[in-house]
Amino acid sequence: MNRSQLREILDILHEKVGVEFIHYHKDAVINAITKECVNDDVDDYIEQLKINDNLVNRLASKILVGVTRFFRNPQFFETLKQHIPHKGFLRFWVVGCATGEEAYSLAIILEELGCNYKIIATDVSMDRVVQAHVGLYGNGIVSDISKERLERFFIRTSRGYQVKGLRHNITFKTHELFEDDAIEDIDVILCRNVLVYFDHFNYGYLYDKFYSSLNDEGLLCVGQIEQVKSALFEKVDECIYRKI
């Protein structure tokens, strides 16, 4: 696949899905495309993408991945409790919320702490945002959530577990980091295991956007394998950085 073919595929994705994948890690994008058109000539695959939205959506989902679970890296949430700002009302931004598990995990922690809060949870995928808003999850979540939390925050149904009493403080919405404006007046940003999907030369742009989103001394939280290397933030704990 040559550069021109890659650019044409990215343009099709942008037009049909609304995501500018040129900012994503190039190797991951090329790998996803190669797996999808394994039995086709690249030019033929491009022609199919132009007329087949199902193929476009499948390719986009392969690039976006969206792996998540409730209380992913439990120690992070315990550490976050120690650094949540002490103020009357808190605003959180969960970036790349996928199907909502991280946003609901955060809400559970905040409810247990008795916080007054609002969570804005965003993702580029409308399908995932809709699923997150519904808040219905399979029986497998019992391995990640304690019995006490299941009883307090979920209703058992024939299809799994339905979130209860949390969604009134959470707004799920689509948001494209490189095209949409920053969400303002935020105290804590959770952008965990999201930066790894982007090329490093885009990090400066994202740090600037997060900096402008955060209130004074606001927190930026990233994944275990991610590091924030910017003069705009100082490290205060594992995976947690403060706006300077």
ZATI-244062 format. One line per 4 residues: number of its first residue (from 0); their letters; for each residue y, z, x of N, C-alpha, C. Coordinates in nm, 2 decimals, decimal comma. Example, Ala and Ser with C-alpha at 12.3 -4.5 7.8 and 13.67 -1.06 7.14 Angstrom:
<sites>
0	AS	-0,57:0,78:1,32:-0,45:0,78:1,23:-0,33:0,78:1,32; -0,22:0,71:1,28:-0,11:0,71:1,37:0,00:0,79:1,29
</sites>
This chain:
<sites>
0	MNRS	-0,12:0,00:0,09:0,00:0,00:0,00:0,12:0,00:0,09; 0,21:-0,10:0,07:0,33:-0,11:0,15:0,45:-0,03:0,09; 0,56:-0,03:0,16:0,67:0,05:0,12:0,73:-0,01:-0,01; 0,73:-0,14:-0,03:0,78:-0,20:-0,15:0,70:-0,17:-0,27
4	QLRE	0,57:-0,17:-0,25:0,48:-0,13:-0,36:0,50:0,01:-0,41; 0,51:0,10:-0,31:0,53:0,24:-0,33:0,66:0,26:-0,41; 0,77:0,19:-0,37:0,90:0,21:-0,43:0,89:0,16:-0,58; 0,82:0,05:-0,60:0,80:0,00:-0,74:0,73:0,10:-0,83
8	ILDI	0,62:0,16:-0,77:0,55:0,26:-0,85:0,64:0,38:-0,88; 0,71:0,42:-0,79:0,80:0,54:-0,81:0,91:0,51:-0,91; 0,96:0,38:-0,91:1,06:0,34:-1,01:1,00:0,34:-1,15; 0,87:0,29:-1,16:0,80:0,29:-1,29:0,79:0,44:-1,34
12	LHEK	0,75:0,53:-1,25:0,73:0,67:-1,29:0,86:0,73:-1,34; 0,97:0,70:-1,26:1,10:0,75:-1,30:1,14:0,70:-1,43; 1,12:0,57:-1,46:1,17:0,51:-1,59:1,09:0,57:-1,70; 0,96:0,59:-1,69:0,87:0,62:-1,80:0,85:0,77:-1,82
16	VGVE	0,86:0,85:-1,70:0,83:0,99:-1,71:0,96:1,07:-1,69; 1,06:1,01:-1,63:1,18:1,08:-1,61:1,19:1,17:-1,49; 1,09:1,16:-1,40:1,09:1,24:-1,28:1,11:1,15:-1,16; 1,20:1,19:-1,06:1,22:1,12:-0,94:1,13:1,16:-0,83
20	FIHY	1,01:1,10:-0,83:0,90:1,14:-0,74:0,93:1,11:-0,59; 1,04:1,04:-0,57:1,08:1,01:-0,43:1,11:1,13:-0,35; 1,14:1,24:-0,42:1,17:1,37:-0,35:1,04:1,45:-0,32; 0,93:1,41:-0,38:0,80:1,48:-0,36:0,74:1,44:-0,22
24	HKDA	0,65:1,53:-0,18:0,59:1,51:-0,05:0,52:1,37:-0,05; 0,56:1,29:0,04:0,51:1,15:0,04:0,36:1,14:0,05; 0,30:1,22:0,14:0,15:1,21:0,15:0,08:1,24:0,02; 0,13:1,34:-0,05:0,07:1,38:-0,18:0,08:1,27:-0,28
28	VINA	0,20:1,20:-0,28:0,22:1,10:-0,38:0,13:0,98:-0,35; 0,12:0,94:-0,22:0,04:0,83:-0,18:-0,11:0,86:-0,21; -0,15:0,98:-0,18:-0,29:1,02:-0,20:-0,33:1,01:-0,35; -0,24:1,05:-0,44:-0,26:1,04:-0,58:-0,27:0,90:-0,63
32	ITKE	-0,18:0,81:-0,58:-0,18:0,67:-0,62:-0,31:0,61:-0,57; -0,35:0,63:-0,45:-0,47:0,57:-0,39:-0,59:0,61:-0,47; -0,60:0,73:-0,51:-0,72:0,78:-0,59:-0,72:0,71:-0,73; -0,60:0,69:-0,78:-0,60:0,63:-0,92:-0,62:0,48:-0,92
36	CVND	-0,59:0,41:-0,81:-0,61:0,26:-0,81:-0,72:0,22:-0,72; -0,82:0,31:-0,70:-0,92:0,29:-0,60:-1,00:0,16:-0,63; -1,02:0,12:-0,75:-1,09:-0,01:-0,78:-1,00:-0,13:-0,81; -0,87:-0,11:-0,79:-0,78:-0,22:-0,83:-0,70:-0,26:-0,70
40	DVDD	-0,66:-0,38:-0,70:-0,55:-0,43:-0,61:-0,42:-0,36:-0,65; -0,35:-0,32:-0,55:-0,22:-0,24:-0,58:-0,13:-0,32:-0,67; -0,11:-0,44:-0,65:-0,03:-0,52:-0,73:-0,08:-0,53:-0,88; -0,21:-0,54:-0,89:-0,27:-0,53:-1,03:-0,24:-0,40:-1,09
44	YIEQ	-0,26:-0,29:-1,01:-0,24:-0,16:-1,07:-0,09:-0,14:-1,11; 0,00:-0,20:-1,04:0,14:-0,19:-1,07:0,17:-0,26:-1,21; 0,10:-0,37:-1,23:0,12:-0,45:-1,35:0,06:-0,37:-1,47; -0,05:-0,30:-1,44:-0,11:-0,21:-1,55:-0,02:-0,09:-1,58
48	LKIN	0,05:-0,04:-1,48:0,14:0,07:-1,50:0,26:0,03:-1,59; 0,30:-0,09:-1,58:0,41:-0,14:-1,65:0,39:-0,14:-1,80; 0,26:-0,16:-1,84:0,23:-0,18:-1,98:0,14:-0,07:-2,04; 0,09:0,02:-1,96:0,00:0,13:-2,00:0,06:0,26:-1,97
52	DNLV	0,12:0,33:-2,07:0,18:0,46:-2,05:0,08:0,57:-2,02; -0,05:0,55:-2,07:-0,15:0,65:-2,04:-0,18:0,65:-1,89; -0,18:0,54:-1,83:-0,20:0,53:-1,68:-0,09:0,60:-1,61; 0,03:0,58:-1,66:0,15:0,64:-1,60:0,15:0,79:-1,61
56	NRLA	0,11:0,84:-1,73:0,11:0,98:-1,75:0,00:1,05:-1,67; -0,11:0,98:-1,65:-0,23:1,03:-1,57:-0,19:1,04:-1,43; -0,12:0,94:-1,38:-0,08:0,94:-1,24:0,03:1,05:-1,21; 0,12:1,07:-1,31:0,22:1,17:-1,29:0,15:1,31:-1,29
60	SKIL	0,05:1,33:-1,37:-0,01:1,46:-1,38:-0,09:1,49:-1,25; -0,14:1,38:-1,19:-0,21:1,40:-1,06:-0,12:1,44:-0,95; 0,00:1,39:-0,95:0,10:1,43:-0,85:0,15:1,57:-0,88; 0,18:1,60:-1,00:0,24:1,73:-1,04:0,14:1,85:-1,03
64	VGVT	0,01:1,82:-1,05:-0,09:1,92:-1,03:-0,08:2,03:-1,14; 0,01:2,13:-1,12:0,03:2,24:-1,21:-0,07:2,35:-1,22; -0,12:2,38:-1,10:-0,22:2,49:-1,09:-0,15:2,63:-1,11; -0,20:2,71:-1,21:-0,13:2,84:-1,23:-0,23:2,93:-1,30
68	RFFR	-0,19:3,06:-1,30:-0,28:3,16:-1,37:-0,19:3,28:-1,39; -0,24:3,37:-1,48:-0,16:3,50:-1,50:-0,17:3,59:-1,38; -0,06:3,65:-1,34:-0,05:3,74:-1,23:-0,11:3,68:-1,10; -0,07:3,56:-1,08:-0,11:3,50:-0,95:-0,05:3,57:-0,83
72	NPQF	-0,14:3,62:-0,74:-0,10:3,71:-0,63:-0,04:3,83:-0,69; -0,12:3,92:-0,75:-0,08:4,04:-0,81:0,02:4,13:-0,73; -0,01:4,13:-0,60:0,08:4,21:-0,51:0,22:4,17:-0,52; 0,25:4,04:-0,54:0,39:3,99:-0,55:0,46:4,07:-0,67
76	FETL	0,39:4,07:-0,78:0,46:4,14:-0,90:0,48:4,29:-0,87; 0,39:4,35:-0,80:0,41:4,49:-0,77:0,53:4,51:-0,67; 0,55:4,41:-0,58:0,66:4,42:-0,49:0,79:4,38:-0,56; 0,78:4,29:-0,65:0,90:4,25:-0,72:0,96:4,37:-0,80
80	KQHI	0,87:4,45:-0,86:0,92:4,57:-0,93:1,02:4,65:-0,85; 1,00:4,66:-0,72:1,08:4,74:-0,63:1,21:4,68:-0,61; 1,23:4,55:-0,63:1,36:4,49:-0,60:1,43:4,43:-0,72; 1,38:4,45:-0,84:1,45:4,40:-0,96:1,59:4,47:-0,96
84	PHKG	1,70:4,39:-0,98:1,83:4,46:-0,98:1,85:4,56:-1,09; 1,93:4,66:-1,06:1,95:4,77:-1,16:2,08:4,73:-1,24; 2,07:4,67:-1,35:2,18:4,64:-1,43:2,14:4,63:-1,58; 2,23:4,63:-1,67:2,20:4,64:-1,81:2,13:4,52:-1,87
88	FLRF	2,16:4,40:-1,82:2,09:4,28:-1,87:2,06:4,19:-1,76; 1,94:4,14:-1,75:1,89:4,06:-1,64:1,85:3,92:-1,69; 1,89:3,82:-1,61:1,85:3,68:-1,64:1,76:3,63:-1,53; 1,65:3,57:-1,57:1,55:3,52:-1,47:1,53:3,37:-1,50
92	WVVG	1,50:3,29:-1,39:1,47:3,15:-1,40:1,34:3,13:-1,33; 1,24:3,09:-1,41:1,11:3,06:-1,36:1,10:2,91:-1,34; 1,10:2,86:-1,22:1,10:2,72:-1,18:0,96:2,67:-1,17; 0,93:2,55:-1,24:0,79:2,50:-1,23:0,70:2,59:-1,31
96	CATG	0,73:2,62:-1,43:0,66:2,72:-1,51:0,52:2,67:-1,56; 0,50:2,54:-1,54:0,37:2,48:-1,59:0,34:2,52:-1,73; 0,22:2,58:-1,76:0,18:2,61:-1,89:0,22:2,75:-1,93; 0,30:2,82:-1,86:0,37:2,94:-1,90:0,31:3,07:-1,85
100	EEAY	0,20:3,07:-1,78:0,13:3,19:-1,74:0,23:3,28:-1,65; 0,30:3,22:-1,56:0,38:3,30:-1,47:0,50:3,36:-1,55; 0,56:3,29:-1,64:0,67:3,34:-1,72:0,63:3,46:-1,81; 0,51:3,44:-1,87:0,46:3,55:-1,95:0,42:3,67:-1,86
104	SLAI	0,37:3,65:-1,74:0,33:3,76:-1,65:0,46:3,84:-1,62; 0,57:3,77:-1,59:0,69:3,83:-1,56:0,74:3,91:-1,68; 0,73:3,85:-1,80:0,78:3,92:-1,92:0,70:4,05:-1,94; 0,57:4,05:-1,91:0,49:4,17:-1,93:0,54:4,28:-1,84
108	ILEE	0,57:4,24:-1,71:0,62:4,34:-1,62:0,75:4,40:-1,66; 0,84:4,31:-1,71:0,97:4,36:-1,76:0,96:4,44:-1,88; 0,87:4,41:-1,97:0,85:4,49:-2,09:0,80:4,63:-2,05; 0,71:4,64:-1,96:0,66:4,76:-1,91:0,76:4,85:-1,84
112	LGCN	0,86:4,78:-1,78:0,97:4,86:-1,71:1,08:4,89:-1,81; 1,07:4,84:-1,93:1,18:4,87:-2,03:1,31:4,80:-2,00; 1,30:4,68:-1,94:1,42:4,60:-1,91:1,47:4,53:-2,03; 1,60:4,50:-2,03:1,67:4,41:-2,12:1,69:4,28:-2,05
116	YKII	1,63:4,18:-2,09:1,62:4,06:-2,01:1,61:3,93:-2,09; 1,63:3,82:-2,02:1,61:3,68:-2,07:1,55:3,60:-1,96; 1,44:3,52:-2,00:1,38:3,44:-1,90:1,40:3,29:-1,94; 1,45:3,21:-1,85:1,45:3,06:-1,88:1,34:3,00:-1,79
120	ATDV	1,24:2,94:-1,85:1,12:2,89:-1,78:1,13:2,74:-1,79; 1,13:2,67:-1,68:1,14:2,52:-1,68:1,03:2,45:-1,61; 1,01:2,33:-1,65:0,91:2,24:-1,59:0,95:2,10:-1,62; 0,91:2,00:-1,53:0,94:1,86:-1,55:0,86:1,80:-1,66
124	SMDR	0,74:1,86:-1,70:0,65:1,81:-1,79:0,68:1,86:-1,93; 0,71:1,78:-2,03:0,73:1,82:-2,17:0,60:1,87:-2,22; 0,49:1,81:-2,19:0,36:1,85:-2,25:0,33:2,00:-2,20; 0,36:2,03:-2,08:0,33:2,17:-2,03:0,43:2,27:-2,09
128	VVQA	0,55:2,22:-2,11:0,65:2,31:-2,17:0,61:2,34:-2,32; 0,56:2,24:-2,39:0,52:2,27:-2,53:0,40:2,36:-2,53; 0,31:2,34:-2,44:0,19:2,43:-2,43:0,23:2,57:-2,40; 0,33:2,59:-2,31:0,38:2,72:-2,27:0,44:2,79:-2,39
132	HVGL	0,52:2,71:-2,46:0,58:2,77:-2,58:0,48:2,82:-2,69; 0,38:2,75:-2,70:0,27:2,78:-2,80:0,21:2,92:-2,75; 0,18:2,93:-2,62:0,13:3,06:-2,57:-0,01:3,09:-2,61; -0,10:2,99:-2,62:-0,24:3,01:-2,65:-0,32:2,98:-2,53
136	YGNG	-0,41:3,07:-2,49:-0,48:3,06:-2,37:-0,63:3,09:-2,39; -0,72:3,03:-2,31:-0,86:3,05:-2,32:-0,91:3,19:-2,28; -1,03:3,21:-2,31:-1,09:3,35:-2,29:-1,10:3,38:-2,14; -1,08:3,28:-2,05:-1,09:3,31:-1,91:-0,98:3,40:-1,86
140	IVSD	-0,87:3,42:-1,94:-0,76:3,50:-1,89:-0,80:3,65:-1,88; -0,92:3,69:-1,93:-0,96:3,83:-1,93:-0,98:3,87:-1,78; -1,01:3,77:-1,69:-1,03:3,81:-1,55:-0,90:3,84:-1,48; -0,79:3,80:-1,54:-0,66:3,82:-1,47:-0,57:3,93:-1,54
144	ISKE	-0,60:3,97:-1,66:-0,52:4,06:-1,74:-0,60:4,18:-1,78; -0,54:4,30:-1,76:-0,62:4,42:-1,80:-0,64:4,43:-1,95; -0,74:4,51:-1,98:-0,77:4,53:-2,13:-0,65:4,58:-2,20; -0,57:4,68:-2,14:-0,46:4,74:-2,20:-0,35:4,63:-2,23
148	RLER	-0,33:4,54:-2,13:-0,22:4,44:-2,15:-0,27:4,34:-2,25; -0,40:4,31:-2,25:-0,45:4,21:-2,36:-0,42:4,27:-2,50; -0,45:4,40:-2,51:-0,43:4,46:-2,64:-0,29:4,47:-2,69; -0,20:4,49:-2,59:-0,06:4,51:-2,62:0,02:4,37:-2,64
152	FFIR	-0,02:4,27:-2,56:0,06:4,15:-2,55:-0,01:4,03:-2,61; -0,13:4,04:-2,65:-0,20:3,92:-2,70:-0,28:3,95:-2,83; -0,30:3,85:-2,91:-0,39:3,86:-3,03:-0,51:3,77:-3,00; -0,63:3,83:-3,02:-0,76:3,75:-3,00:-0,77:3,66:-3,12
156	TSRG	-0,80:3,53:-3,10:-0,82:3,43:-3,20:-0,95:3,36:-3,17; -0,99:3,27:-3,27:-1,11:3,20:-3,25:-1,10:3,10:-3,13; -0,98:3,07:-3,09:-0,96:2,97:-2,98:-0,92:3,04:-2,85; -0,91:3,17:-2,85:-0,87:3,24:-2,73:-0,78:3,35:-2,75
160	YQVK	-0,67:3,36:-2,67:-0,57:3,47:-2,68:-0,43:3,41:-2,70; -0,37:3,46:-2,81:-0,23:3,42:-2,84:-0,13:3,52:-2,80; -0,03:3,48:-2,73:0,08:3,57:-2,69:0,15:3,63:-2,81; 0,18:3,76:-2,80:0,26:3,82:-2,91:0,37:3,90:-2,85
164	GLRH	0,48:3,91:-2,91:0,59:4,00:-2,88:0,66:3,97:-2,74; 0,64:3,85:-2,68:0,70:3,81:-2,56:0,79:3,69:-2,57; 0,76:3,60:-2,66:0,83:3,48:-2,66:0,98:3,49:-2,70; 1,02:3,60:-2,77:1,15:3,61:-2,82:1,25:3,62:-2,70
168	NITF	1,21:3,66:-2,58:1,29:3,67:-2,47:1,28:3,56:-2,37; 1,20:3,46:-2,40:1,17:3,35:-2,31:1,21:3,21:-2,38; 1,28:3,13:-2,30:1,32:3,00:-2,34:1,24:2,90:-2,25; 1,16:2,82:-2,30:1,09:2,71:-2,23:1,16:2,58:-2,25
172	KTHE	1,19:2,51:-2,14:1,26:2,39:-2,15:1,23:2,29:-2,03; 1,25:2,16:-2,05:1,22:2,07:-1,94:1,35:2,07:-1,85; 1,32:2,05:-1,72:1,43:2,05:-1,63:1,38:1,98:-1,50; 1,46:1,89:-1,45:1,43:1,81:-1,33:1,52:1,86:-1,22
176	LFED	1,46:1,93:-1,12:1,54:1,99:-1,01:1,64:1,90:-0,95; 1,61:1,78:-0,93:1,69:1,69:-0,85:1,79:1,61:-0,94; 1,78:1,62:-1,07:1,87:1,54:-1,15:1,95:1,63:-1,25; 1,89:1,74:-1,29:1,96:1,83:-1,39:2,04:1,93:-1,32
180	DAIE	2,15:1,98:-1,38:2,23:2,08:-1,33:2,16:2,21:-1,31; 2,21:2,29:-1,22:2,15:2,43:-1,19:2,17:2,51:-1,32; 2,08:2,60:-1,34:2,09:2,70:-1,45:2,17:2,82:-1,39; 2,28:2,86:-1,45:2,37:2,95:-1,40:2,35:3,09:-1,44
184	DIDV	2,42:3,19:-1,37:2,43:3,33:-1,41:2,29:3,39:-1,41; 2,21:3,36:-1,30:2,07:3,41:-1,29:2,07:3,52:-1,18; 1,99:3,62:-1,22:1,97:3,74:-1,12:1,85:3,72:-1,03; 1,74:3,66:-1,09:1,62:3,64:-1,01:1,56:3,51:-1,04
188	ILCR	1,53:3,43:-0,93:1,46:3,30:-0,95:1,32:3,31:-0,89; 1,22:3,27:-0,97:1,09:3,26:-0,93:1,06:3,11:-0,91; 1,05:3,07:-0,78:1,01:2,94:-0,75:0,89:2,94:-0,66; 0,78:2,98:-0,71:0,66:3,01:-0,63:0,57:2,89:-0,63
192	NVLV	0,53:2,85:-0,51:0,43:2,74:-0,49:0,49:2,61:-0,56; 0,62:2,60:-0,55:0,68:2,47:-0,59:0,74:2,39:-0,47; 0,80:2,46:-0,38:0,86:2,39:-0,26:0,76:2,31:-0,19; 0,63:2,35:-0,19:0,53:2,28:-0,11:0,51:2,13:-0,16
196	YFDH	0,55:2,11:-0,28:0,54:1,97:-0,34:0,64:1,88:-0,29; 0,75:1,93:-0,23:0,86:1,84:-0,19:0,87:1,82:-0,04; 0,93:1,71:0,00:0,95:1,69:0,14:1,05:1,79:0,20; 1,03:1,83:0,32:1,12:1,93:0,38:1,26:1,90:0,38
200	FNYG	1,30:1,77:0,39:1,44:1,73:0,41:1,51:1,75:0,27; 1,44:1,78:0,17:1,50:1,81:0,04:1,53:1,96:0,02; 1,48:2,05:0,11:1,49:2,19:0,09:1,64:2,24:0,09; 1,72:2,18:0,18:1,86:2,22:0,18:1,93:2,20:0,05
204	YLYD	1,90:2,09:-0,02:1,96:2,06:-0,15:1,91:2,17:-0,25; 1,78:2,20:-0,25:1,73:2,30:-0,34:1,79:2,44:-0,31; 1,80:2,48:-0,18:1,86:2,61:-0,15:2,00:2,62:-0,20; 2,08:2,51:-0,19:2,22:2,51:-0,24:2,22:2,52:-0,39
208	KFYS	2,12:2,46:-0,46:2,12:2,47:-0,60:2,08:2,61:-0,65; 1,98:2,67:-0,58:1,95:2,81:-0,62:2,06:2,90:-0,58; 2,13:2,88:-0,47:2,24:2,97:-0,44:2,35:2,97:-0,54; 2,38:2,85:-0,59:2,48:2,84:-0,70:2,43:2,90:-0,83
212	SLND	2,30:2,90:-0,85:2,25:2,96:-0,98:2,26:3,11:-0,98; 2,24:3,17:-0,86:2,22:3,31:-0,85:2,36:3,39:-0,86; 2,35:3,50:-0,92:2,47:3,60:-0,92:2,47:3,66:-0,78; 2,57:3,73:-0,75:2,58:3,80:-0,62:2,46:3,89:-0,59
216	EGLL	2,41:3,87:-0,47:2,29:3,95:-0,43:2,17:3,92:-0,51; 2,17:3,80:-0,58:2,05:3,76:-0,66:1,93:3,73:-0,57; 1,81:3,73:-0,63:1,69:3,72:-0,55:1,62:3,58:-0,58; 1,57:3,52:-0,47:1,49:3,40:-0,47:1,35:3,44:-0,43
220	CVGQ	1,25:3,41:-0,51:1,11:3,44:-0,48:1,03:3,32:-0,47; 0,96:3,31:-0,36:0,88:3,19:-0,33:0,73:3,23:-0,31; 0,64:3,13:-0,29:0,50:3,15:-0,27:0,46:3,21:-0,14; 0,34:3,25:-0,13:0,29:3,31:0,00:0,30:3,22:0,12
224	IEQV	0,28:3,09:0,10:0,28:3,00:0,21:0,41:2,94:0,23; 0,51:2,98:0,16:0,64:2,92:0,17:0,74:3,02:0,24; 0,84:2,96:0,31:0,94:3,04:0,37:1,08:2,98:0,34; 1,18:3,06:0,32:1,31:3,01:0,30:1,39:3,03:0,44
228	KSAL	1,42:2,91:0,50:1,49:2,91:0,62:1,63:2,85:0,60; 1,72:2,94:0,56:1,85:2,91:0,52:1,94:3,02:0,55; 2,06:2,99:0,60:2,17:3,09:0,62:2,22:3,15:0,49; 2,18:3,09:0,38:2,23:3,13:0,25:2,15:3,25:0,19
232	FEKV	2,04:3,28:0,26:1,95:3,39:0,21:1,90:3,47:0,32; 1,87:3,60:0,29:1,81:3,69:0,39:1,68:3,74:0,33; 1,58:3,76:0,41:1,45:3,80:0,37:1,45:3,95:0,35; 1,41:4,00:0,23:1,41:4,14:0,20:1,27:4,20:0,18
236	DECI	1,17:4,11:0,16:1,03:4,15:0,15:0,94:4,03:0,15; 0,81:4,04:0,15:0,73:3,93:0,15:0,75:3,84:0,03; 0,79:3,72:0,05:0,81:3,62:-0,05:0,94:3,64:-0,13; 1,02:3,74:-0,09:1,15:3,77:-0,17:1,27:3,76:-0,07
240	YRKI	1,37:3,68:-0,12:1,49:3,66:-0,04:1,61:3,69:-0,12; 1,72:3,74:-0,06:1,84:3,78:-0,13:1,95:3,68:-0,09; 2,03:3,65:-0,19:2,15:3,57:-0,17:2,25:3,65:-0,09; 2,30:3,59:0,02:2,40:3,65:0,10:2,54:3,63:0,05
</sites>
